[in-house]
Amino acid sequence: MGDDVEYIAKAFYALQDEARGWDREPERLKEAFRRDARTAIAMVDAEIKARRQASTRSSV
């Protein structure tokens, strides 16, 4: 999941108007974007799990 976090963090960062380049940013800023990426991944995973459970219940 580490590569996914980094990829998504960089994508979130790139959306910023003042983005200067990921490699040029301080680690504390990168970590904030990584935290947001982890949160987004967890939310998507939870949604997928909920949909699977709903699908399983409706097919029984």
PyRosetta script that sets phi, psi and omega in degrees:
from pyrosetta import init, pose_from_sequence

init()
pose = pose_from_sequence("MGDDVEYIAKAFYALQDEARGWDREPERLKEAFRRDARTAIAMVDAEIKARRQASTRSSV")
pose.set_psi(1, -18.5)
pose.set_omega(1, -178.9)
pose.set_phi(2, -57.2)
pose.set_psi(2, -43.6)
pose.set_omega(2, 178.5)
pose.set_phi(3, -65.5)
pose.set_psi(3, -38.8)
pose.set_omega(3, 178.1)
pose.set_phi(4, -62.7)
pose.set_psi(4, -43.5)
pose.set_omega(4, 179.4)
pose.set_phi(5, -60.1)
pose.set_psi(5, -47.5)
pose.set_omega(5, -178.0)
pose.set_phi(6, -63.8)
pose.set_psi(6, -42.5)
pose.set_omega(6, 179.9)
pose.set_phi(7, -62.1)
pose.set_psi(7, -46.0)
pose.set_omega(7, -179.1)
pose.set_phi(8, -70.1)
pose.set_psi(8, -38.9)
pose.set_omega(8, 177.0)
pose.set_phi(9, -59.3)
pose.set_psi(9, -44.3)
pose.set_omega(9, 178.5)
pose.set_phi(10, -64.2)
pose.set_psi(10, -37.3)
pose.set_omega(10, 178.6)
pose.set_phi(11, -65.8)
pose.set_psi(11, -43.6)
pose.set_omega(11, 176.8)
pose.set_phi(12, -60.9)
pose.set_psi(12, -44.2)
pose.set_omega(12, 179.9)
pose.set_phi(13, -59.9)
pose.set_psi(13, -43.1)
pose.set_omega(13, -176.7)
pose.set_phi(14, -63.1)
pose.set_psi(14, -21.4)
pose.set_omega(14, 178.8)
pose.set_phi(15, -74.2)
pose.set_psi(15, -13.6)
pose.set_omega(15, -177.7)
pose.set_phi(16, -75.4)
pose.set_psi(16, 136.0)
pose.set_omega(16, 179.1)
pose.set_phi(17, -62.8)
pose.set_psi(17, -33.3)
pose.set_omega(17, -175.9)
pose.set_phi(18, -95.9)
pose.set_psi(18, 17.9)
pose.set_omega(18, -179.7)
pose.set_phi(19, -61.2)
pose.set_psi(19, 125.8)
pose.set_omega(19, -178.7)
pose.set_phi(20, -103.8)
pose.set_psi(20, -13.3)
pose.set_omega(20, -175.0)
pose.set_phi(21, 129.8)
pose.set_psi(21, 123.1)
pose.set_omega(21, -175.9)
pose.set_phi(22, -51.2)
pose.set_psi(22, -45.2)
pose.set_omega(22, -176.4)
pose.set_phi(23, -67.6)
pose.set_psi(23, -18.8)
pose.set_omega(23, -178.6)
pose.set_phi(24, -91.6)
pose.set_psi(24, -8.6)
pose.set_omega(24, -175.0)
pose.set_phi(25, -85.7)
pose.set_psi(25, 151.6)
pose.set_omega(25, 177.3)
pose.set_phi(26, -68.7)
pose.set_psi(26, 153.3)
pose.set_omega(26, -177.3)
pose.set_phi(27, -59.1)
pose.set_psi(27, -36.3)
pose.set_omega(27, -179.5)
pose.set_phi(28, -62.6)
pose.set_psi(28, -36.1)
pose.set_omega(28, 177.5)
pose.set_phi(29, -71.4)
pose.set_psi(29, -42.7)
pose.set_omega(29, 177.7)
pose.set_phi(30, -59.3)
pose.set_psi(30, -40.9)
pose.set_omega(30, -178.5)
pose.set_phi(31, -64.3)
pose.set_psi(31, -34.6)
pose.set_omega(31, 176.9)
pose.set_phi(32, -63.6)
pose.set_psi(32, -41.4)
pose.set_omega(32, 177.7)
pose.set_phi(33, -69.3)
pose.set_psi(33, -35.6)
pose.set_omega(33, 176.2)
pose.set_phi(34, -64.1)
pose.set_psi(34, -39.3)
pose.set_omega(34, 178.2)
pose.set_phi(35, -62.3)
pose.set_psi(35, -44.4)
pose.set_omega(35, 177.2)
pose.set_phi(36, -62.3)
pose.set_psi(36, -39.4)
pose.set_omega(36, 179.0)
pose.set_phi(37, -63.9)
pose.set_psi(37, -43.7)
pose.set_omega(37, 178.1)
pose.set_phi(38, -61.3)
pose.set_psi(38, -41.2)
pose.set_omega(38, 178.4)
pose.set_phi(39, -62.8)
pose.set_psi(39, -45.3)
pose.set_omega(39, 179.7)
pose.set_phi(40, -62.1)
pose.set_psi(40, -43.3)
pose.set_omega(40, 179.2)
pose.set_phi(41, -62.2)
pose.set_psi(41, -43.8)
pose.set_omega(41, 179.7)
pose.set_phi(42, -63.0)
pose.set_psi(42, -38.8)
pose.set_omega(42, 179.2)
pose.set_phi(43, -66.8)
pose.set_psi(43, -41.7)
pose.set_omega(43, 178.1)
pose.set_phi(44, -65.4)
pose.set_psi(44, -44.3)
pose.set_omega(44, 178.6)
pose.set_phi(45, -59.5)
pose.set_psi(45, -41.8)
pose.set_omega(45, 179.5)
pose.set_phi(46, -64.6)
pose.set_psi(46, -39.5)
pose.set_omega(46, 178.9)
pose.set_phi(47, -65.8)
pose.set_psi(47, -43.0)
pose.set_omega(47, 178.2)
pose.set_phi(48, -61.6)
pose.set_psi(48, -44.9)
pose.set_omega(48, 179.4)
pose.set_phi(49, -61.6)
pose.set_psi(49, -43.2)
pose.set_omega(49, 179.9)
pose.set_phi(50, -63.8)
pose.set_psi(50, -40.8)
pose.set_omega(50, 179.2)
pose.set_phi(51, -66.6)
pose.set_psi(51, -38.6)
pose.set_omega(51, 177.4)
pose.set_phi(52, -64.3)
pose.set_psi(52, -42.7)
pose.set_omega(52, 179.2)
pose.set_phi(53, -64.7)
pose.set_psi(53, -41.1)
pose.set_omega(53, 178.8)
pose.set_phi(54, -65.0)
pose.set_psi(54, -38.6)
pose.set_omega(54, 179.5)
pose.set_phi(55, -66.6)
pose.set_psi(55, -40.3)
pose.set_omega(55, 179.5)
pose.set_phi(56, -65.6)
pose.set_psi(56, -42.5)
pose.set_omega(56, 179.4)
pose.set_phi(57, -65.6)
pose.set_psi(57, -38.4)
pose.set_omega(57, -176.7)
pose.set_phi(58, -76.6)
pose.set_psi(58, -18.5)
pose.set_omega(58, -179.7)
pose.set_phi(59, -94.4)
pose.set_psi(59, -2.0)
pose.set_omega(59, -179.7)
pose.set_phi(60, -91.6)
pose.dump_pdb("model.pdb")
